[in-house]
Amino acid sequence: MKRLFTVLGLLLITQWALGQSAKILFNHLGYEPEGPKKALIQGGAHQQFTSFQLLTYPEGKMILKGTPEAKGPVEKWKAWHYWSLEFSQVEEEGEYIIAAQSGGVEVRSLPFMIQKELLERKTMSDVLYYFKGQRSSGQLDKADRNMRFEGNEDQRVDVHGGWFDATGDYGKHLSHLSFSTYFNPQQIPLVVWSLFKTYENLTTRNNPSFRQYLRRALDEGMYGADYLVRVKRPQGSFYRSVSGRGAEKKAEDRIIPPVMTGFKIKEKPPVANGKEEGQPYENNETYEVSYRAGAGLSIASLALASTYPVSGEFDNRRYLQVAEEAFAYLEENNVKLTNDGKENIVDDYCALMAATELYKATKDLVYLQAAKKRAKRLLARQSGDKAYQGYWRADEGNRPFFHAADAGMPVVSLLSYLEIVNENEKEEILLAVRKSLEHELAITSEVTNPFGYSRQYVQNKAGERWASFFYPHDAETAPWWQGENARLSSMASAAKMAAPHFRKDPEFYTRLQVFAWDQLSWILGRNPYDCCMLEGSGYNNPQYIFFGSYEYTNAPGGICNGITGGYYDRNDIDFMLPYSETQKDNDWRWVEQWLPHASWYLLAVSLPK
């Protein structure tokens, strides 16, 4: 009898451990009634899941019963195995949970919704408030009204306004990483552009429930446009950054740095004038940006701002004047503002965005011709090699373009340009867009990938190429690498923008919609760590711990950097490794919030289904 109780006890412990080790991964917010609906079980190789049910919550009424589809492991992602649970046929609005069975053990999800315009209802307001909460203010903004230049202490400018860049970075950047050639992210200009485009998208959807979102998006966009006017140098381009260096983020440590400095966000500026040699920098262009380093999207944003019947501190004519002056200057001087003396794909898509919006605002044929030139150059960059066809090449060879934040921008820029071209050009552009997105869908699905996570064709500093889930740690941006939630939302935006153009091909249209939802669902909880990375929504929001301190607490409505490739093995996966393990300042790579994540997410959600 004693032995029987022991056996039964071991069986119960085993069943309890099984239930504890397996979990159901799902979009924590939920699903659209007519959209794709998929959840996953994450468990061990020894487990077998035989059935699942979709149940109403809290009543527990069974709506659907199905069989999990075994997917197996993903690369070297720990010891996890996956099963896919499909329930797209359920369209009735309500609150639900999922239950899955393995032997005598049941695993249950937390509750989620099926509801029309779910993400607009549950997340858009928070994201708009997040931007307002990131506005530069207080003593830091006061210092920015009389800001000095690193290496040129005598010159002062008023560059107040704008948004702080990240949870732990109170600097303000049009774009950093200018030293890295192909990887400039769009930062403050992307926020402004995204807010105005969100306004456009919501306006076309004609929903009275969006009225206050529209007001707030326009207000925030004009606030950003005012900042872009202030950081424009007369007869020149835009100043790249106001750097908020130093551990204490003191107002007196703020400075406008030279453009080509490396990644040194947390270092204090030098006490004395000059570069390493102690000499002052030669001219103002030292601090200014090329198209790819923020100027292109700044021009596009200001051109957009000029078209509205309302404005911010400056009037609409001033927004357009600054945009046109900057464009004229960069058409002559862009190359000398680059780090390598060459334009690449990032210049092309950023300049295309600028010329497109200037033409929409002015109907001046000069801008239409400039846009045509950039679109032609971008289209010529569609390339291939022995491994893949249809990817964008970054340089004049066949180096693949990949990006940690803005991978969707080539397609987005072409689709924006599509609005101002004739019918003959439309066919050529849509052919290239389709070819690009077919490449994205193919590289994403060529390996076991139950999450539908957007993969990229990448290249490291040594020239090695491979298809990767995550941005490589040894790219030219090193030591900068981080989670890429901005990239995922940029790809979702590209797919959602493209999908309406392919309605006559229902299979391709549906694949694009599923792909877009897969990227957003990863951010919103359907990921291996079961965490919603949009603070204040869903479950298990990650907390930013900086050297053991919580002084840089994340804000509701903001999105953290996200999950990365393995810290020790690029085919693995990692998230929130503490300082106690890495012995380096790496916490920010995963859980620090950053403006581009929320900017691309807002755009993706604003686009019509």
N, C-alpha and C positions, 0 to 999 in steps of 0.2 A: 504493500500500500504506500509506504514511504517513497519507494522508487517511482510509483505511478504519479504521486504528487510532484516529484522532482521533474519528471518528464513533462507533465502538464505545465509546470512553472516555466521550464525552458521554452516550451512552445509559445506560451503567452509572451515571454520576454522577446522571443524572436519575432512574433507578430507585431509587438509594440515597436521594436526597432525598425521593422520594415515600414510601418506607417510613418515613423519619424523621419526616415531617410529619404522617402519619396515625397515629392510635392507636385502640385499642379501649377503650371505657369500660365498666366493669362493676362490680357490687358486689364489692368486694375480698374480703369474707368469703365470699360465695357466695349460695346459694339453698336454699329448702325443697323437698323432693322433690315435694310436691303444690302448691307455690305458683307464682306467675307468675315467668317467667324471661326477662329481656330484657337485651341489651347494645346498645351503640351504637358506630358508627364515627364518629370526628370527623376530618374531612379538609378539603380545599379544593374549590372549585367546579369545578376542572379535572379532578377525580378521578372515576372510575367504578368501583364495586365490584360485581363480577359474581357472587360466590359466597362462602360462608363454611362452615366446618366446626367442629363441636364434637368435640374430641379428648380422649381420656383422657391423664392426665399421671402419670408421664413416658413411658408406653409409646407414645403417639401414635396409638392406635387410633381410627379415625373412628367416632363414634356417630351423628352427624347431619350432613347436608349441606343447606344452604338458600340462598335468594337474599336479599340485603340489600334492604330497602325504603327507597328514597330519601325523605328527609324535607325536605331543603333547609336553608336558614339559619334562625336564630331571632333575630327582631328585628335589632338591630345588634350581636349578640354576635361581635365581631371579624370575621374573614373565614371563620368556621367553617361547614361544611356537615355534615349528619348523615345516617346510614343506620341503620335499626333492624334488629336481629338477634333473632329470636324463637325460643326453644327450650323453651317451657313443657312440651312433651310428654315431655321427658326427665326421668325420676323416679328413676333408679338412683343410689344414693349413690356418691360417689367424688370424685376430684380431676380437674379438667378445665382445658383452655385452649381459646381460640377463635382460629382462624386465618381471615383474610379476604384475598381476592385482588383486585387491580386490575391488569389486564394481566399482566405477568410478575412482579409484585412481591407479596409476601405480608407481611401485618402480623399479629403474634401478640400475644395478651394474656399477662399473667402468670397463674399458676395460681390457681384458686378451688375451693371445695367445693360439692357438693350433699350436704346432710346434714340429717337431722331435728333440729329444735330448735337450729339452727346458731347463732343470735345468743345464745340462752340459754347455750349451751356456751362460746362464744368471747368474749363481751363482758360478760355480766352480772356476773361476778365482778370484773372490772376496774373497772366503774362503781361497785360497792359499795365497793371499796377506795379509789377516788377520793374518795368522800365522807369516808371515815375519814381520808384524808390531808389533807383540807381542814379538819379540826377546828382550832378556835382553840386555841393552845397557847403554852407558853413565856412570855417576858416580856410579850408582847402580851396573853395571856390573864390574866396576873397583874395588869396594869394595868386590865383590864376588871372586876376584882373591886372596884374603888374608882373607878368612872367618873364623870367630871364632865360637866356640861352646858354647851354653848356659850351664853354670855349669862347663866349662872346658876352661877357657879363654886362656890358654897357647898354646893350639893346634890350628894350622891354616892349611887350605887347599885351593887349587885353585878349585873353583866350578863355574867359569864363564860360560856364555852361557845359553842355555835353553830359555824357554818362560815364561813371566809373566802370572800368573794363571788366572786373571779375571780383569774386568774393574777397580775395586777398590782394588785389591790385587796384589801388585807387588812382592809377594813371588813366589817361584818356588817349585812345589810339585810333587813328584812321586805319592803320594796319601795322602789325609788327612783323618780324621775320624777314625784313627786307634784304638781309644778308644771304638768304637761302635760295634765291633765284626763282624757283618755281612754286613757292609755297606761301606767298602772301595771303593771309586770311583778310577778308573784309570785315571790319569791326564797326566803329561808329557809323560810317556811311551805310553799311548794311542795315543797321537799325532804322535809320531814317527812310531808306528805300523800302524796307519791309513794311513799315508803318503806313506809308503812302499806298503801297500796292495792296495791303490788307484793306485799306479804305476803299480802293477801287473794286476789289473782289467782293467785299460785303455789299457795296452799293449795287452791283449788278445782280445780287441775289434777292434784293427787294424784300427783305424780311423786317417787319417792324421791330422785332426783338433785338435787332442789331443797332438801333438808333443811337443808344448811348455808347456802344462800342465805337461807332463811327466818329462821334464827337471826340472821344478820348484818344483814338488813334490819330486823328487829324491834329489835335492839340499837341500830342507828344511828338509827332512828326515835325511840326513847325518849330518846336523847341529845339529839335536836333538840327533843322535847317539853319536856325540862327547861329548855332555853334559853328557850322561849316563856313558861314560867312566870316566869322571872327578869325578862324584859323587860315584863311586865304591871305597870302602875301600879295600886296599890290604889285601888279605887273609880273606875278609869278604863279606858283602852284600853292598847295596847302601844306602847312606844317604837320608833320606826321603825328607827333605825340606830345603830351604833357606827362612826364614821367613822375610817378609818385613813389620814389625809391625809399629804402630804409625800413628797418623792422618796425619802427614806430609810426611810419607814414606821416611825418611832420610836414606842416605847411611850408616851412622854410627849406625843406629838402626837395621841393618840386622844381622841375626844370624842363626846358625843351631840349631833348637830346639830338645829336646828329642821327641821320637816318640809318647809316650802315653799321651802327654798333650791334654787337651780338646780343644774345639772350641774357640780359642781366637786370631783370625787373627789380630784384630785391637789393641791389647794390646802391649805396649812396653815390651821388654825383661828386666829382672832384671838388676840392676846396678852392683851388686856383684855376685860372684860365688855362685853356689849351688842351691839346691832345697829349699823347704820351710824351712828345718832345717838349711840351710846355708852350707851344705856339697857338695862337688863336686860329679858329677855322677861317678859311679864306672868304667865303661868301654865304649868302642866305640859302643858296641851293643845297648846302650841306644838310639842312633841316627839312627839306621839302620832298614831296612824294611824286612818284611816277603814276601813270595810269594804274599799274598793277598794285601799287602800294597804298591805294585808297582814293586817288584823285578821280579815277573813272567813275566809281559809284558816288563820290561826292558831287560830281557834275550832274550825273543822272538824277540824284535826289533833289538838288537845287532846281533843276529844270522842272521836275514834277511839282515842287513847292510853288513854283511861279504860276501854275495853272489853276490854282484854287481861288475862290472868291474871298478867302480869309488868309491871314498871314500871322506871323509871330511879331517879334520886335522889329524886324526889317520888313519892308513891303515887298510885294511880289516882283516888282520891277528890279529890285535890288538882288533878289535871288537869281533871276535870269541873267542879270548883268554879270554877276560873279561867275556863274556857270559858263557863260560865253567867253569871258576873259580867260578863265582857266583852260578851257578847251583850246582856244587859239594859241595860248602859250605852250601847251603840251604837244600840240600838233607839230610845233617847231623844236621842242626841247625834251621830249619824253626820253629819248635814248640816253641822254647824258645824266638823267636822274635815276637810271637803273644801276644795279650793283655790278653788272657785267658788260654794259655797253651794248646789249642786245635786247630786242623785244621778244617776248615769248607768248604762249597761249593766254597767260593771265592778263597781259597787256591787251591782247585782242578782245577777250570777252568783256573786260572792264571798259575799254574804249568803245566797243559796240554798244554797251548799255548807255554810255554817255551820249553818243551821237544819236541813238534812237530816241531818247527822251528829249534831246534838244530839238530834233526835227518835229516831234509831236507838239512841242511847246511853241515853235516858231513857224513851222512849215517852210523854213529856209532850206533851199536845195543844197546848200553847202553841207549841211548836216546829213542829208539823205545820201549824198555821195560819199561822205566819210563813213557812214554806216555800211554802205554797200562794200566799200573797200575792206572794212574790218570783217564783215560777214564772209566775204570771199576768202580772206586769209584764214578765218576760222574753219570754213568748210574744207579748205585744202589741208587742214591738219588731221583730217580723219585718216587713220593709218592702220597698219597691221604688220605682223611679223610671223615667224613660223608657229608661234603659239596661239595668237589671237588676231582677229580681224575686227575692225569697226571701232577701236578705241581712239581717243584723241591723243595726238603726239604733242608733247610739251615744247619741244625745241625744233630745230631745222632738220633733225634726223628722224628717228622713230622712237625716241624715248617716250614711254607711256606717261600720260598725264594722270596723276592721282593727287588727292588732296585730303587733308584731315578735316576741313570745314566746308569747302565750297565745291565739292566734286560735281554737283548738279548744275553749276553755273554755265558751262558751255551750252547745254541744252536750254536752260532758262533764258540766256541772252539771245539765242536764235529764235526762240518762241516769242520773245518780246519784240524782236525785229520783224517777225512775221506780220505784225499788225500794220506795218507801213509799206509793204512791198506789193508788187503786182502779182497776178495769178501765176505767171511763168516761174517767178522766183519762189513762190510758195511751194510748188511741187518739189523743187530742188532742196529747199530747206527741210521740208517734212521727210523727204527721203533720208537725209543725213540724220535727222532726229531719230527716225525709226531705227536706222542702222546702229546708232549709238546706244539706244535703249535695248535693242535686241542683244547687243554685246553685254550690256549690264545684266540682263535677265539670264543670259547663258552662263556667264562667269559666276553668277550667284547660285545657279542651280546645278553646276557641274560636279559638286561634291555633296556629301551628306550635310544638309543645312536646313533642319526643320524649322528654324526661326525665320528663314527667308532673309537673313541678314545680308545687306548689300556688300559684296566683295569687290576688291579692286586689283588691277594689274599694277604691281608696284616695282620699284627699283631702289636699291640701297646705294650708298656712296661708292661701294666697290663695283657697281655696275651689274650686280646680280638681279635678275628679274624673277618674279613668281606671282601667282595669284594668291591674294591674302585676304583674310577676314579683317585684319586690323592694320592701321598705319604703322610702318616699320619704325623701330626705335633708332635705327642707324641710317636714316635719311639725312639729307643736307641740312635739315633743321636741328640736328643733334647739338646740344643735349635736350632740345625741346621735342617732346612727343606727349600725347595725352589721349584721353577718350574722345570720341568723335561723334557725339550726338548731333552737332551741327551738320556734319556730313550726311548723317542719316536723314535728317529733315530736309536737307538740300536735295537729296535724291528723291524723297517723297514729293517735294515740290515739283521737281522736273517731271516725274511720272504723272502727277495729277494735272499739271499744265498741258502735257502732251496728250493725255487720254482722250479728251473731247475731239481731237483732230482725227482720231482713228475709230470712231463709233461704227463705221461701216465694216470694220473687222472686229466682231464681237470677242473673238478669242484673244486677240492682242490687247484690246481695250480692257478686258477683264484681268489679264495678267498684269497690266500696269496698275490697276486699282489695288489688286492684291499686294503687289510689290510695295506700293505706297503705304498701305496699312501695316505691312510687316515692319517697316522702319519705325513708324510711330508707335506700334505696339511694343517694340523692344524698349523704347524710351519710357513707356508708360507701364512697364512691369513684366511683360512677357520676355524675360531674359533669364539667364541661368542663376542670377542672384535674387530673383523674385522681388526686385525693388523698383518702385516708381521713381524715376530720376527727375520728375517735375515736382519740386518742393511744395508741400501742402496738398497734394493730390495722391490718391491711391494709398498704398501701404509701403511700409519699410523704407521711407525716404532716407537716403544716406546722409550722414552727418559729417561735416568738414572738421576734422581734427588736425590742427597745425602744430607740429612738434608737441603734441600732448595737450594743447590748449584749444578751447572752443571760441577764441576771440573773433574769428572770422566766420560767424554763423551764417549759413545759407538763408536766403530770403524766399518767402512764398512766391510762387510764380516763376522762379528762376529754374534753369535746368543745369545740372552739373555736367562736367566733362564726359564722364561715362567709363564704360568697360574698355579694357585694352587687350592687346596680345600679351602673352606671358612675359613676365619680368625676366625670367631665366631662359625660356624657350619660346621662340616666336610662334610656334604652333600650339601653344597652350593659351590660356585665358586667365586674366587676373583683374581684381577689383579691390580697392581699399586696402592695399598692403600697408601696414603701419610702419612708422619710423623705426620701431623696435626690431622689425625684420629687415628692412632695406638699409638702415643706418644712413639714409639720405633723405633730402627734402623732396619726397615723391608723392606725398599725400594729395597735393593739389592736382596731380595728373588725373585723378579719378573723381574727386568729389568737389572740386572748386567750381562754382558757377561762372559762366562766361557769356557775354552779350550775344555772340553769334548763335549759340544754341537756341536761345529764346527767339531770336530774330527769324531764323529759318523755320522754327516750329510754328510761329505765329502765321507766317506766310502759308505754310502747308495746310494748316487748319482752315484758313480763310478761303481757300480755293473751293469752288463748287465740286460736288461729288461727281 
